[in-house]
Amino acid sequence: MDNLGKQLRIVRERLGLSLRDVALLSMEIAKERGSQQYRISSSWLARIESEPKHEIGSHSLIALLAIYRITLEELLTVGSLRELPEDTSTIPEDSDETIVLINSPAEATARTLLPDDSRTVVTPENTEVLRQGASKRNGRFLRIVIGRQRNYLYPIVPAGTIALVDTYRRSLTQTRDVEVEMQRPMFLLELRDGRHICCWCEVVDRDESRAIVLPHPTGRWRAFQIVLGKDATVRGQVVVVRITTVVKRLEHT
């Protein structure tokens, strides 16, 4: 627990919160819980973050975990991503399809490599989904392994890549220009036959009922049109990918 203050600071800075922001949010927590013990002052938090062995009361810790939307277990692993063993033997390496990892050793490995808060980390043949039971954050995130077939993002995202998908982000209406390919929103689609694909995807009509699946221009796959809700369902937006041992942040997140 000696590094708890440092870990709290890392999470706060990743979320873009100032000390004052946390203090104000803690007032809301205190109001909701009906106790002023959950209030946190800016000066107290600054002291906690700078003094590794400073004690933190249970009420203050509960408030911080609620504000940062992180569990204590996840907090204790913050900042140690590079130090974790990277035994990826459980991750499918020769899959044709993209796989969603659910209730499997592979999902546990993927959770270690890409924790839920990886969307805030700056570096460290078909697609499958990886998930170990219900997510600790009410099912918000899915982990997938990109397969060889229908890999519409190749070559920038090769087969075998692990990706973190935010299921709360399903809107395809983002139209802003991007300077590099990795800034362009990537989405996980579930096709009518149950298979999954990762791709760029843009709506083509005002009522957002139809969309175009766009492959990388140098890849082998062609663009095609789908009817949303009929031909395919948007499962979420890819927010982080891990290619071999490299974590890359997608700058649009």
N, C-alpha and C positions, 0 to 999 in steps of 0.2 A: 504493500500500500504506500510505500515511500514516494512513488512517482505519481500519486493520484492528482496532486495539484497541477503537475505538468501535463498530465493527460486531459484534465479538464480544460486547460488553456488551449491545447491543440484542437479539441473538439469545438470550443467556442470560436476560435479563429477560423476553422474550416467552415463553420456555419455563417461567418460574417457578422457575428454579434459583438457589440461593444460591451464593456463592463456595465455601462448604464442600461443598455438594452436588457441584459440579464436581470438587473435590479428591478426594472419596470415589469418584466414578465413574472418575476417572483411575487410581485404584489398581487397579480391576478391569481396565481396558484394559492396564495395565502387566503384570498377572498373566497375562492372556490372551496377550499378545505376548512374554512372557518377558524383559522389559527394564524396569528402573526409570527409563529415560530418558523413558518416557511418563507418568510421574507429574507432577502439577501441584499446586503449593501454592496456598492461598488468597491469600497475600500476593503471590506472583508474578503471579497472574491479575489481582489488583486493580491492580498496577503497570502491567501490560500494557494494561488497559482505560483507565487514566488518562493514560498517556504515549503519544501517537499514533505517535511514531517509534521506540518501543522494539522491538528485534529479537526475533523469535519463531523458535525453533529448529524444525526439521522434525518432530521427534518430538512436541513439544508441540502443534504445529499439527495434526498427524494425530490426536492424542488428542482435541483440542477438536472437530474436524470429526466424529469418530466419536460423541462424547458428544451433540453438538447435532444429529446426523443431517442434516448439510447438506454439500453439495459446496463446494469452494473457489470455483467460479464463482458459485454462489448466494450465498455469504457476501459476495463482493465487490459484489453488487448490493443488499445489505441497506441499508435506509435511503434508497435513491435512487429509490423507486417514483414519487414525484411528479415527479422530474426526467426520467423516461424519456419519449421521444416517444410519443405516443398515436395512431399511424396505424392506425386500425381498419378501413381499407378492405378488408382481407382477410376480416373477420368477416361472415358472412352476415347481412343485415339484413332480408331479406324471405322468410324461410323459413316454410313451413307447419308442418313437422315439427321436433321437437327433434333437434339434430344432435350426435353425438359426433365431435369433431375428431381425426382420426388421420392422421399423415403428410401434413400440409398446411401452407401458409403461415399459415392461420387459427390453427392450433394454436400455431405459433411466436409469433404476436401475443398469443394468449390466455395463453401461458406468461409473457410479459413483463408483461402486465396483472395476472395472478394467478399468481405463483410458487408452488411447492409449500409454502413456509412462510407463505403468505398466511393460513392458518388461525390464525396467531398475530398477525396485523396488526390493530391497532385503528385504523381509518380509513385510511387514506389514501383459421306455423300449426302446427310440430312441433319437438321438441327434438333437437339433434344433439350428438355427442360429438367433442371436439377432442383429438387426441394426436399428438405428433411422435415417431414411433417408440416405443421402450420408454422409460418414464419413468426419470429418473435415480435414482429411488428404487424400483427393481424393480416398476414398474407400479402403485404404490399410488394415484396420483391420475389422474382423468380430468377433462377440461374440456369443458363442453357449452355450446351456445347454445340458449336456450329459444325454441321456435317458437310460432306463433299457435294452431294447432290443439291441443286437449287441454292447454291451459295451465291446469292446475288451481290454480295459485298466483296467477293474475291476480285482483286488480290489484296486490297487494303485490310481485309479481315480474313485470314486463311482458315481452312478447316482445322478443327481441333481447338479453336479459340473459345475461352470461357467468357460469357457475357452476363452482366447484371441487368435485369429488366425491371423497370419501375412500372408496375401495373396501374398506378394512379395517373400515369401520363399516356393517354390514348388519343389525344387530339391530333389530327393530321393537318390542321389549319395553319401551321407555321410556314410562312412564305418568305421570311427575310433572307437576303442574300448572304452567302458564306464565302470566305476566302479560301478555305482548304476543305478537302473532302471529309475529314474526321469531324468537322464542325456541323456537318449536315445531319439532321435528326435521323436516326435509324430506328426501325420498329420491328417488333416480333409479331408476325401474323400467324394465326391458326387457320389452316385451310379447311374446307368442307370435309375432306377425307381424314382429318385429324392430324395431318402432318404440319410441321412448323417451318417457317422461313423467316430469315432476317433480311431486311431490304430497306431501301429508301422508298417512300410511298407518299403520293400527293393526291389530294382530292381534285376531281375534274368538273364538279358541278356545284351549284349554290347550296343545294340541300345536303351536300356531303354524303350522298348515297353511293357514289361511284369513285373509284380511285385508280391510279396507275401505279403498278409495281415497277420500280426503276432499278435496273441492274447497273453495276459499274460498267462504264463504256468499254473497258478492255477485257471484260469477262466473257464467258461463253453463253450466258443466258440473255434472253430477250425481254423487253418490257411487255407487259400485258395488263389489261384492264380487269378490275374485279368489281362486283357489287358488294358493298360492305354489309355484313350481317347475313348474306346469302352465300357468297363464294368464299368469304374469309372474314375472320374477326380479329380486330386489333387487340392483342393481349397486353401491349405496353410498349414503352420506349426504352431502347438500349441506352443506359447511362454510363456504363463503364465496360471496357473490354480488357481481358488479360491475354496477351499473346505470348506464349511460352512463359518467360519469367518477367515480362515487362508489363506494368500496369500503366495504361494511358487514360488520362481523363478526357472525356468528350467535352469540349469547351462550351457547348450550348447548354450544359446542365447547370 
